[in-house]
Amino acid sequence: MKILSDHRKIIHLAELIKTEKVYPLSITEGTQSGEIFVDDTEAPDAVLLWHYCGFANIAGNYDERFIEEVMNMMQYPKDGHSGRMALQTDNDIRLRDMILSYPFASVHERYIFRFAGEKYSIPKDMGSRPEEISSDNYELLNGRITPSFSWENKEAFLKHGFGYCLIEDGRMLACSFASGVSKDYVDIGVETSEECRGQGYGKIAAAAMVKEILRRGKLPVWGCDTRNEASMRLARSVGFEIAGTHPWYIYEKPKTSANQ
């Protein structure tokens, strides 16, 4: 497997990706950071697109040797990918069997959402109003799912991304931002401060993002693990419907017996 610098050679392969495709597209379109690995740099037939946030997708005519190299990178992730590889795939039984033949691989499920239309408006009696994320408030954002999750640095986000936050007395209540950006799609990331959860702040920020994405002529995208019920409910409240699930794979240390 080799690194490919000329993304034009794998456009036809990237277009085959159906699952979480905004992230690989953001790499091929040069909007966000990531790496492209192929079986052959001259005439690639299989590709791994690995986003800065750790999300990865494969496409093309991959074989067992290619998957072996992918799994080696999953076990020993390179720097610059949030220290992990979270491999997103379609519901492919053959691929599932190949991946799970490695004892360190663990599989989980993510919801596939379809945007059905806006279903939420900001209540007039809410005291907080979303403000655009800018250089003035960027440093106030805190939590795991903030722009630093999927953007290499503040400058890259402010140039190619956008988002909204709720700030009160110099602290963040919630934020929603473009976690993945391509020409046609924007994946929404949301974070609510722990002490502010369950009060509607995340919904306000997410609704503002949906409106802005539509204003820009793009399609809002949402994804979350099926174990994340709070994210699922929030997605449905701002216009998304569950359309199915797909597997995602990650490295987990094999469990050992207590006697070992």
LINVEN-V139797 format. One record per residue. N is the residue number from 0. RES is the residue in one letter. PSI is psi in radians with two decimals (* if undefined). Layout:
n	res	psi
N	RES	PSI
N	RES	PSI
This chain:
n	res	psi
0	M	2.36
1	K	2.66
2	I	2.37
3	L	2.24
4	S	-0.47
5	D	1.65
6	H	-0.29
7	R	-0.42
8	K	-0.25
9	I	0.24
10	I	-0.73
11	H	-0.51
12	L	-0.73
13	A	-0.58
14	E	-0.26
15	L	-0.30
16	I	2.26
17	K	-0.42
18	T	2.18
19	E	0.74
20	K	-0.26
21	V	-0.55
22	Y	-0.86
23	P	-0.61
24	L	-0.61
25	S	-0.49
26	I	-0.87
27	T	-0.48
28	E	-0.07
29	G	0.34
30	T	-0.67
31	Q	2.89
32	S	2.57
33	G	3.09
34	E	2.65
35	I	2.16
36	F	2.38
37	V	2.88
38	D	-0.49
39	D	2.10
40	T	-0.42
41	E	-0.76
42	A	1.29
43	P	2.38
44	D	-0.22
45	A	2.49
46	V	2.53
47	L	2.13
48	L	2.09
49	W	1.89
50	H	2.73
51	Y	-0.64
52	C	-0.15
53	G	-0.28
54	F	2.42
55	A	2.61
56	N	2.57
57	I	2.68
58	A	2.82
59	G	-2.84
60	N	1.26
61	Y	2.62
62	D	-3.07
63	E	-0.63
64	R	-0.74
65	F	-0.79
66	I	-0.63
67	E	-0.74
68	E	-0.65
69	V	-0.80
70	M	-0.54
71	N	-0.69
72	M	-0.56
73	M	-0.70
74	Q	-0.62
75	Y	1.29
76	P	2.53
77	K	2.80
78	D	2.64
79	G	0.13
80	H	0.70
81	S	0.39
82	G	0.38
83	R	2.88
84	M	2.07
85	A	1.73
86	L	2.01
87	Q	2.27
88	T	2.90
89	D	3.10
90	N	1.32
91	D	1.90
92	I	-0.74
93	R	-0.80
94	L	-0.70
95	R	-0.79
96	D	-0.68
97	M	-0.76
98	I	-0.77
99	L	-0.03
100	S	-0.22
101	Y	2.14
102	P	-0.37
103	F	-0.11
104	A	2.32
105	S	2.49
106	V	2.43
107	H	3.08
108	E	2.52
109	R	2.53
110	Y	2.46
111	I	2.07
112	F	2.61
113	R	2.28
114	F	2.13
115	A	-0.14
116	G	2.74
117	E	2.34
118	K	0.24
119	Y	2.40
120	S	2.61
121	I	2.12
122	P	2.44
123	K	-0.35
124	D	0.01
125	M	2.30
126	G	-0.47
127	S	2.50
128	R	2.46
129	P	2.47
130	E	2.62
131	E	2.43
132	I	2.27
133	S	3.14
134	S	-0.36
135	D	-0.53
136	N	-0.02
137	Y	-0.74
138	E	-0.22
139	L	-0.23
140	L	2.32
141	N	2.76
142	G	3.09
143	R	-0.78
144	I	1.33
145	T	3.06
146	P	-0.54
147	S	-0.27
148	F	-0.70
149	S	0.00
150	W	2.41
151	E	-0.56
152	N	2.97
153	K	-0.70
154	E	-0.74
155	A	-0.75
156	F	-0.83
157	L	-0.42
158	K	-0.74
159	H	-0.26
160	G	-3.07
161	F	2.90
162	G	3.14
163	Y	2.65
164	C	2.78
165	L	2.04
166	I	2.33
167	E	2.17
168	D	0.71
169	G	0.25
170	R	2.62
171	M	2.27
172	L	-0.76
173	A	2.79
174	C	2.72
175	S	2.41
176	F	2.94
177	A	1.76
178	S	-0.68
179	G	2.36
180	V	2.21
181	S	-3.09
182	K	-0.64
183	D	-0.26
184	Y	2.67
185	V	2.10
186	D	2.31
187	I	2.23
188	G	2.47
189	V	2.41
190	E	2.31
191	T	2.31
192	S	2.46
193	E	-0.72
194	E	-0.14
195	C	0.05
196	R	2.59
197	G	0.19
198	Q	0.08
199	G	-0.02
200	Y	-0.70
201	G	-0.65
202	K	-0.69
203	I	-0.83
204	A	-0.73
205	A	-0.70
206	A	-0.67
207	A	-0.67
208	M	-0.79
209	V	-0.82
210	K	-0.74
211	E	-0.68
212	I	-0.79
213	L	-0.66
214	R	-0.58
215	R	0.02
216	G	0.42
217	K	2.96
218	L	2.19
219	P	2.46
220	V	2.52
221	W	2.45
222	G	2.54
223	C	2.75
224	D	2.54
225	T	-0.27
226	R	-0.18
227	N	1.41
228	E	-0.59
229	A	-0.75
230	S	-0.68
231	M	-0.80
232	R	-0.68
233	L	-0.75
234	A	-0.80
235	R	-0.54
236	S	-0.35
237	V	0.29
238	G	0.12
239	F	2.59
240	E	2.52
241	I	2.19
242	A	-0.13
243	G	-2.87
244	T	2.83
245	H	2.70
246	P	2.67
247	W	2.57
248	Y	2.50
249	I	2.73
250	Y	2.28
251	E	2.32
252	K	2.31
253	P	2.40
254	K	2.45
255	T	2.71
256	S	2.57
257	A	-0.34
258	N	-0.17
259	Q	*
